[in-house]
Amino acid sequence: MFTLELICRAQHRIRGFVHRTPLIPSATLSAHLGARVSLKLECLQKTGSFKPRGAFNKMLSLSPEERQRGIVAVSGGNHAQGAAYAARQLGIDATIVMPASTPRNYVEATRGYGAEIVLTPDIRAAFAEMYRLRDQGRTLVHPFDDPLVAAGQGTIGLEILEDLPNVDRVYVSIGGGALITGVAKALRSLRPEVRVIGVETRGADAMSQSLHANELVELPAITSIARTLGAPKVSDFTLSHVRELVEEVKVVEDAAAARALFLILERTKYLVEPAAACCLAAAEQQRGQFRADEQIVLVLCGGNVSTEDLATYWQRFGAVAT
């Protein structure tokens, strides 16, 4: 069972290992959306994303024997850094499997945290190699198909409620689905009336396609610029919880996510990645639904974007949204 108690235990377990990130109101985005908008700044988390929360909760739960065997994880983005960082802090040997298309800054940062990197042709091959290394004896720290990982990510929901008890609507990005599973479970357990909206980008929309098909759908390739949302498929665990707890899943275009990224950067001075900015893009699609007094939170899940990628986004997508 995936429960609120599991998330509360995670909050106690990881305290001191991760930042309690700020929830800040934004006058600019409030005027832009016509509601009271606050930003949950997981882009300021250790390693630049929310991922250490779940990684620490999983690794702190391992037995001495499991730690001794070392861990293996797979990621084309932020989970790699989060797992590598947590493993280094806890003295655990880490191997991270990454697709060859992973941006250079992610690979270098992960290696900088002391992990051994294994590159594969694509993300599907990366998952296969991860399972092979698990079968050879390493302890698996799955990016999303693990209740302990999801519970760690769910601590974000507890923090949102501590800072904004009357929150009405929360936008959360979806990759493999552990973040939204944990956050939605925390929020809906303590405030059942809150509306949780999941967000994907087109070309990294495995959850939306799986919901529509009522079964797991594997994407043949990740074509979105939001590479950190690039799980080729979600899991039964995350799909079932999204179906139960999330009001809807919005899919936005890359162009809308990029324009939202530049709007956030220009007006709030926070640099986020497309996987985070897509939450603003989804809220923009729904702003006609908002009450003026509605309390809206955008979870800005990460800020690991390279200057090269920023330049590319500007060349491709240009002007800031208004």
Backbone torsions as a table, in degrees:
resi	resn	phi	psi	omega
1	MET	NA	135.6	175.4
2	PHE	-99.8	113.1	-168.3
3	THR	-126.5	164.7	172.7
4	LEU	-60.0	-37.5	-179.9
5	GLU	-59.2	-38.5	178.6
6	LEU	-62.3	-38.3	179.0
7	ILE	-70.9	-40.9	177.9
8	CYS	-63.7	-39.3	175.7
9	ARG	-62.7	-40.1	178.7
10	ALA	-61.8	-41.1	179.6
11	GLN	-59.6	-43.0	178.4
12	HIS	-67.5	-40.4	-174.6
13	ARG	-67.1	-40.7	-172.5
14	ILE	-93.5	-3.5	179.1
15	ARG	-58.2	131.1	-177.3
16	GLY	95.3	-18.3	177.6
17	PHE	-97.8	-23.2	-178.6
18	VAL	-129.8	163.9	175.5
19	HIS	-78.0	146.0	164.1
20	ARG	-89.4	100.2	-169.3
21	THR	-75.3	151.8	-177.8
22	PRO	-74.1	151.4	168.7
23	LEU	-113.7	111.3	-172.7
24	ILE	-117.4	138.9	173.7
25	PRO	-73.9	148.0	177.6
26	SER	-123.4	110.8	178.2
27	ALA	-65.1	-38.5	-179.3
28	THR	-62.8	-49.6	-177.5
29	LEU	-73.8	-26.6	173.9
30	SER	-64.0	-45.3	177.3
31	ALA	-65.5	-37.3	-178.4
32	HIS	-64.8	-39.9	-175.2
33	LEU	-99.9	-12.0	179.5
34	GLY	74.1	32.4	178.4
35	ALA	-154.4	179.9	179.0
36	ARG	-91.0	107.8	-171.4
37	VAL	-107.6	131.4	173.8
38	SER	-123.5	151.6	-177.6
39	LEU	-114.4	123.7	173.4
40	LYS	-90.4	110.0	-165.0
41	LEU	-90.4	67.9	173.5
42	GLU	-71.8	-9.8	171.6
43	CYS	-65.6	-15.2	177.3
44	LEU	-97.9	4.5	178.4
45	GLN	-69.3	160.2	174.0
46	LYS	-53.6	138.5	-175.1
47	THR	69.3	1.8	175.1
48	GLY	87.6	9.8	176.7
49	SER	-157.2	174.0	-178.5
50	PHE	-70.5	-11.9	-166.9
51	LYS	-59.9	-32.9	179.2
52	PRO	-60.0	-24.5	179.2
53	ARG	-57.7	-54.1	-179.2
54	GLY	-69.1	-37.6	-179.4
55	ALA	-64.6	-44.5	178.1
56	PHE	-64.3	-43.3	-178.3
57	ASN	-61.3	-41.0	178.4
58	LYS	-65.4	-50.1	-173.7
59	MET	-70.3	-33.9	176.7
60	LEU	-69.3	-15.0	178.9
61	SER	-92.7	-5.6	-176.5
62	LEU	-76.3	151.1	173.9
63	SER	-74.5	161.3	175.7
64	PRO	-54.8	-37.4	179.9
65	GLU	-66.6	-41.0	178.8
66	GLU	-65.9	-39.6	176.9
67	ARG	-63.6	-40.5	-177.0
68	GLN	-62.5	-32.6	-179.0
69	ARG	-72.7	-14.0	-176.1
70	GLY	82.1	162.1	-178.1
71	ILE	-113.7	159.5	171.9
72	VAL	-131.7	140.9	177.7
73	ALA	-142.0	163.5	177.7
74	VAL	-127.5	141.5	179.8
75	SER	-171.7	142.9	168.8
76	GLY	-102.0	16.6	-175.4
77	GLY	-168.0	-117.1	-165.4
78	ASN	-76.2	-29.6	178.9
79	HIS	-63.0	-32.8	178.1
80	ALA	-58.4	-49.2	-179.1
81	GLN	-68.2	-42.6	-179.7
82	GLY	-61.4	-43.8	-179.9
83	ALA	-69.3	-42.0	179.9
84	ALA	-63.6	-42.8	179.9
85	TYR	-64.3	-47.2	-179.5
86	ALA	-62.1	-42.2	179.9
87	ALA	-62.1	-42.8	179.2
88	ARG	-63.1	-42.5	-179.2
89	GLN	-64.0	-29.5	-176.9
90	LEU	-99.8	2.3	178.5
91	GLY	71.6	33.3	-178.8
92	ILE	-109.0	134.0	176.8
93	ASP	-69.8	134.9	-175.0
94	ALA	-128.7	134.4	168.2
95	THR	-117.5	127.5	-179.4
96	ILE	-117.5	125.5	178.6
97	VAL	-96.2	128.6	-174.6
98	MET	-135.3	141.3	174.0
99	PRO	-67.8	150.4	-176.7
100	ALA	-62.9	-20.1	-180.0
101	SER	-80.4	-2.4	-179.0
102	THR	-58.6	132.1	178.9
103	PRO	-55.8	144.6	-176.0
104	ARG	-54.1	-39.8	-176.4
105	ASN	-65.1	-31.6	177.2
106	TYR	-69.9	-43.7	-179.1
107	VAL	-63.4	-46.7	-177.7
108	GLU	-65.5	-40.1	179.0
109	ALA	-65.2	-41.5	-180.0
110	THR	-64.2	-44.4	176.9
111	ARG	-63.0	-36.4	179.5
112	GLY	-64.2	-24.6	175.7
113	TYR	-83.5	3.6	172.0
114	GLY	96.8	5.1	-179.1
115	ALA	-82.4	151.3	169.1
116	GLU	-82.5	131.9	-177.5
117	ILE	-103.2	131.8	171.9
118	VAL	-117.5	118.8	179.9
119	LEU	-96.6	139.1	179.1
120	THR	-126.7	164.9	-176.1
121	PRO	-60.5	-35.6	-178.3
122	ASP	-155.9	178.4	-174.4
123	ILE	-68.8	-31.9	178.4
124	ARG	-66.0	-41.9	176.6
125	ALA	-65.8	-32.4	178.9
126	ALA	-64.5	-44.1	177.7
127	PHE	-62.6	-40.1	179.2
128	ALA	-62.8	-41.7	179.0
129	GLU	-67.5	-37.1	177.1
130	MET	-58.8	-46.5	-179.2
131	TYR	-67.3	-33.0	177.2
132	ARG	-63.8	-44.0	179.4
133	LEU	-68.0	-34.3	174.0
134	ARG	-61.4	-44.8	-178.4
135	ASP	-65.7	-22.1	176.3
136	GLN	-82.0	-6.9	172.9
137	GLY	129.8	-13.8	-179.7
138	ARG	-71.9	152.2	178.9
139	THR	-84.5	128.1	-175.2
140	LEU	-82.4	128.6	168.9
141	VAL	-113.7	89.5	-173.8
142	HIS	-71.6	142.1	-178.7
143	PRO	-66.6	-22.6	-178.3
144	PHE	-150.6	-25.1	-174.0
145	ASP	-89.8	61.2	-176.4
146	ASP	-159.3	119.9	-179.6
147	PRO	-59.0	-33.3	179.5
148	LEU	-68.6	-38.3	175.3
149	VAL	-65.2	-46.6	179.8
150	ALA	-62.9	-35.5	178.6
151	ALA	-65.4	-40.3	175.8
152	GLY	-60.4	-44.1	178.2
153	GLN	-66.3	-31.2	-178.9
154	GLY	-65.7	-16.1	177.4
155	THR	-62.4	-21.7	174.1
156	ILE	-61.3	-41.6	178.5
157	GLY	-62.4	-40.6	177.4
158	LEU	-62.1	-41.7	-179.9
159	GLU	-66.0	-38.4	177.3
160	ILE	-59.7	-45.2	-178.5
161	LEU	-69.4	-32.9	176.3
162	GLU	-63.9	-38.1	-176.8
163	ASP	-88.9	-27.4	-175.9
164	LEU	-141.4	76.1	-173.7
165	PRO	-61.0	-25.1	-177.6
166	ASN	-99.9	27.1	178.4
167	VAL	-58.1	139.5	-178.3
168	ASP	-105.2	-35.5	-171.6
169	ARG	-148.2	133.7	-178.5
170	VAL	-130.3	129.4	177.3
171	TYR	-102.4	127.9	-174.5
172	VAL	-134.7	131.0	177.3
173	SER	-69.9	154.6	177.9
174	ILE	-126.8	124.6	168.1
175	GLY	-109.4	-92.5	171.6
176	GLY	-84.3	-20.7	172.5
177	GLY	111.9	-0.5	-179.6
178	ALA	-68.7	-37.9	-179.5
179	LEU	-61.0	-52.5	-177.1
180	ILE	-70.6	-31.8	176.2
181	THR	-61.2	-48.4	-179.0
182	GLY	-68.4	-45.8	-178.5
183	VAL	-64.6	-44.3	-178.7
184	ALA	-65.4	-39.5	178.6
185	LYS	-63.0	-43.7	179.2
186	ALA	-63.9	-48.6	-176.8
187	LEU	-64.8	-50.2	-173.4
188	ARG	-72.7	-25.4	177.3
189	SER	-69.1	-36.5	-175.5
190	LEU	-99.3	-23.7	178.9
191	ARG	-141.5	82.3	-171.7
192	PRO	-58.5	-26.4	-176.3
193	GLU	-79.9	-8.9	-178.9
194	VAL	-65.2	144.0	-179.9
195	ARG	-102.9	120.3	179.7
196	VAL	-106.2	124.7	-178.5
197	ILE	-116.2	121.5	176.0
198	GLY	-85.1	151.6	-177.7
199	VAL	-135.5	131.6	172.1
200	GLU	-128.7	165.2	170.6
201	THR	-105.7	149.5	179.3
202	ARG	-64.4	131.2	-174.3
203	GLY	98.3	-7.4	172.2
204	ALA	-140.6	44.5	-168.8
205	ASP	-115.0	48.8	-178.2
206	ALA	-64.7	-35.3	-179.3
207	MET	-67.9	-47.5	-179.9
208	SER	-59.4	-44.7	-179.8
209	GLN	-65.8	-36.8	179.1
210	SER	-68.3	-38.6	176.6
211	LEU	-62.5	-43.3	-179.2
212	HIS	-67.7	-35.9	-178.9
213	ALA	-83.8	-13.6	-175.6
214	ASN	59.9	31.7	175.1
215	GLU	-163.6	164.8	179.6
216	LEU	-66.5	130.4	177.5
217	VAL	-116.6	127.8	177.5
218	GLU	-98.6	126.1	178.9
219	LEU	-75.6	137.4	179.0
220	PRO	-68.4	-26.8	179.0
221	ALA	-162.4	157.5	173.9
222	ILE	-97.1	115.7	-175.7
223	THR	-109.7	-5.1	-179.0
224	SER	-78.6	155.0	171.8
225	ILE	-70.5	-17.8	179.9
226	ALA	-81.7	71.9	-173.7
227	ARG	-63.0	-29.4	-178.8
228	THR	-73.3	-5.2	170.1
229	LEU	-97.6	11.4	-165.3
230	GLY	-87.5	46.2	170.1
231	ALA	-73.2	129.7	-179.5
232	PRO	-64.8	-26.8	172.2
233	LYS	-156.4	157.5	176.4
234	VAL	-87.5	-167.4	-179.1
235	SER	-124.0	164.5	175.5
236	ASP	-57.9	-37.5	-179.7
237	PHE	-61.4	-51.6	-176.8
238	THR	-75.0	-36.6	178.9
239	LEU	-60.9	-44.2	-177.6
240	SER	-65.9	-37.2	-179.4
241	HIS	-75.3	-34.9	174.6
242	VAL	-65.1	-42.0	178.4
243	ARG	-60.4	-36.3	-176.9
244	GLU	-80.7	-38.5	-164.4
245	LEU	-111.2	-20.2	-171.4
246	VAL	-102.1	132.4	-176.8
247	GLU	-65.4	-46.2	178.5
248	GLU	-162.0	163.6	175.3
249	VAL	-119.3	119.7	178.7
250	LYS	-95.3	140.5	175.5
251	VAL	-114.3	123.0	-178.2
252	VAL	-114.2	157.0	179.2
253	GLU	-79.0	155.2	177.0
254	ASP	-56.0	-40.7	-178.1
255	ALA	-60.6	-41.1	179.9
256	ALA	-67.2	-39.5	178.4
257	ALA	-65.3	-41.3	179.9
258	ALA	-66.2	-42.4	178.9
259	ARG	-64.7	-37.1	176.7
260	ALA	-65.5	-38.2	176.8
261	LEU	-56.6	-47.9	-178.3
262	PHE	-69.8	-32.6	175.9
263	LEU	-64.6	-45.5	178.5
264	ILE	-61.2	-45.1	-179.3
265	LEU	-63.9	-44.9	-175.5
266	GLU	-69.4	-37.8	-171.9
267	ARG	-101.0	-26.5	179.4
268	THR	-110.0	-16.2	-179.6
269	LYS	73.6	14.8	174.2
270	TYR	-100.7	129.2	177.5
271	LEU	-91.6	119.0	178.3
272	VAL	-123.9	166.9	178.8
273	GLU	-94.3	164.6	-179.9
274	PRO	-55.3	-32.6	179.2
275	ALA	-64.5	-20.0	175.0
276	ALA	-96.6	-43.6	-177.4
277	ALA	-63.1	-23.6	179.6
278	CYS	-60.0	-23.8	177.7
279	CYS	-65.4	-40.0	175.3
280	LEU	-66.1	-40.7	179.0
281	ALA	-60.1	-39.9	178.3
282	ALA	-68.1	-41.1	178.1
283	ALA	-63.7	-35.2	177.2
284	GLU	-61.3	-36.2	178.0
285	GLN	-64.9	-26.3	-173.3
286	GLN	-109.3	7.6	-170.5
287	ARG	-63.1	-22.1	176.1
288	GLY	-67.7	-14.7	-179.2
289	GLN	-88.7	-13.4	-169.1
290	PHE	-82.0	143.1	166.5
291	ARG	-80.8	154.3	-179.2
292	ALA	-63.8	-29.3	-178.4
293	ASP	-97.6	7.7	-177.0
294	GLU	-71.3	134.2	-179.4
295	GLN	-94.1	112.8	-175.2
296	ILE	-116.9	135.4	175.9
297	VAL	-118.3	131.2	171.3
298	LEU	-104.8	118.7	177.4
299	VAL	-84.0	108.6	179.4
300	LEU	-90.5	91.9	-162.2
301	CYS	-73.6	-19.6	-178.3
302	GLY	-167.4	159.6	-179.0
303	GLY	-133.1	25.0	-176.7
304	ASN	-89.9	83.7	178.2
305	VAL	-129.1	136.6	-177.6
306	SER	-83.0	159.2	176.1
307	THR	-64.5	-32.4	177.1
308	GLU	-63.3	-43.3	178.8
309	ASP	-66.2	-40.0	177.8
310	LEU	-57.4	-44.4	179.3
311	ALA	-62.7	-40.0	178.8
312	THR	-64.9	-43.6	179.3
313	TYR	-60.8	-41.7	-178.9
314	TRP	-64.5	-43.1	179.1
315	GLN	-62.8	-38.3	-176.0
316	ARG	-80.3	-39.9	-166.9
317	PHE	-117.4	-18.1	167.6
318	GLY	64.0	-120.3	-160.8
319	ALA	-62.7	150.9	176.2
320	VAL	-73.1	142.1	177.5
321	ALA	-66.1	151.6	178.2
322	THR	-126.0	NA	NA
